[in-house]
Amino acid sequence: MSAFILEQMCRGCKHCVNACPVQAIAMVAHLPVVDPTKCTECETCIELCMHGAITFRVTEEMKANG
């Protein structure tokens, strides 16, 4: 499960991009995008986001595996 940006709530402040210790978040078209192959689920971005725009996304594969 990797972090996921809720686009409707994001203000594009880049705090999450700058805070991610593994550089798993990049700005694309004025919004942050999380690279799930790099995300370590440390929750730094979630704790830092003032707008509550970051959560964890459950993939279909994870749902299937219970």
C-alpha positions in Angstrom: 0.0 0.0 0.0 1.5 3.3 -1.0 0.5 6.9 -0.2 -2.1 8.4 -2.5 -2.8 12.1 -3.1 -6.5 13.2 -3.0 -6.4 15.7 -5.8 -9.6 17.5 -4.7 -8.0 18.4 -1.4 -4.4 19.1 -2.5 -3.3 22.7 -2.8 0.1 22.0 -4.6 2.2 23.4 -1.7 5.0 20.8 -2.3 5.5 20.2 1.4 5.1 16.4 0.8 7.6 16.5 -2.1 10.2 18.2 0.0 9.6 16.0 3.1 9.6 12.6 1.6 12.8 10.8 2.8 13.0 8.5 -0.3 11.9 11.0 -3.0 8.8 9.0 -3.8 6.7 12.1 -4.5 7.2 14.2 -7.6 5.2 17.1 -9.0 3.3 16.4 -12.2 1.1 19.0 -13.8 1.0 21.0 -10.6 0.0 18.1 -8.3 2.2 15.6 -6.4 2.2 12.0 -7.6 3.5 9.1 -5.4 5.7 6.5 -7.0 4.4 3.3 -5.3 7.7 1.5 -6.1 9.6 4.0 -4.0 7.1 4.7 -1.2 8.1 3.0 2.1 4.9 3.9 3.9 6.7 6.0 6.5 3.7 8.3 6.8 5.9 11.5 6.8 3.8 13.0 4.0 0.5 12.2 5.7 1.6 13.7 9.0 2.9 16.8 7.2 0.0 17.6 4.9 -2.0 20.5 6.3 -4.9 19.8 4.0 -5.4 16.1 4.7 -4.8 15.4 1.1 -2.8 12.2 1.5 -3.9 8.8 2.5 -3.0 5.1 1.7 -4.6 3.5 -1.3 -5.5 -0.2 -1.1 -4.9 -1.8 -4.5 -7.0 -4.5 -6.1 -4.2 -7.0 -5.5 -4.2 -6.2 -1.8 -8.0 -6.7 -1.6 -7.6 -10.1 -3.3 -4.9 -11.2 -0.9 -7.1 -10.2 2.1 
